[in-house]
Amino acid sequence: MRNVEPSQIATRGDAGQAEKTLAALAAVAEAVGKLRFGSVHLTIHEGRVVQLDVTERQRFT
């Protein structure tokens, strides 16, 4: 994953919102990186990520 600076993120808010967006992106990247089988679900309100749900499946084959 490449590093992204807050100034590179297009947001409707201020620099503080860009920091929150970076934190959300980092959380999504971490969740996906740890997940082997499952899903990642984002809840967005007014253009902002407000919740991250991870459902992990265990497969026995």
C-alpha positions as CSV (number, residue, x, y, z in Angstrom):
1,M,0.0,0.0,0.0
2,R,1.4,3.4,-0.8
3,N,1.5,6.2,1.7
4,V,-1.1,9.0,1.3
5,E,-0.7,12.4,2.7
6,P,-3.8,14.2,4.2
7,S,-3.4,17.0,1.6
8,Q,-3.9,14.4,-1.2
9,I,-7.3,13.3,0.1
10,A,-10.3,15.1,-1.5
11,T,-12.8,15.8,1.3
12,R,-15.7,18.1,1.8
13,G,-14.3,19.1,5.2
14,D,-11.1,20.5,6.6
15,A,-7.7,19.0,7.3
16,G,-9.1,17.3,10.4
17,Q,-11.5,15.4,8.2
18,A,-8.6,14.3,6.0
19,E,-6.9,12.8,9.1
20,K,-10.1,10.9,10.0
21,T,-10.3,9.7,6.4
22,L,-6.7,8.4,6.5
23,A,-7.5,6.6,9.8
24,A,-10.5,5.0,8.2
25,L,-8.5,3.9,5.2
26,A,-5.8,2.5,7.4
27,A,-8.4,0.5,9.4
28,V,-9.9,-0.9,6.2
29,A,-6.5,-1.9,4.9
30,E,-5.6,-3.6,8.2
31,A,-8.9,-5.5,8.3
32,V,-8.5,-6.7,4.7
33,G,-4.9,-7.6,5.4
34,K,-5.9,-9.9,8.3
35,L,-8.9,-11.4,6.6
36,R,-8.6,-14.8,4.8
37,F,-12.3,-15.5,4.1
38,G,-15.1,-13.1,4.9
39,S,-16.3,-9.6,4.2
40,V,-15.7,-6.0,5.1
41,H,-18.7,-3.7,5.3
42,L,-18.5,0.1,5.6
43,T,-21.3,2.2,6.8
44,I,-21.1,5.8,5.5
45,H,-23.2,8.7,6.6
46,E,-23.1,12.0,4.8
47,G,-20.0,11.0,2.9
48,R,-18.0,9.9,6.0
49,V,-17.1,6.4,7.1
50,V,-18.7,5.9,10.5
51,Q,-18.5,2.2,11.0
52,L,-16.4,-0.8,9.9
53,D,-17.8,-4.3,10.3
54,V,-15.7,-7.4,9.6
55,T,-17.2,-10.8,9.2
56,E,-14.7,-13.6,9.2
57,R,-15.5,-17.1,7.9
58,Q,-13.7,-20.2,8.9
59,R,-13.4,-22.8,6.1
60,F,-12.8,-26.5,6.9
61,T,-12.0,-28.4,3.7
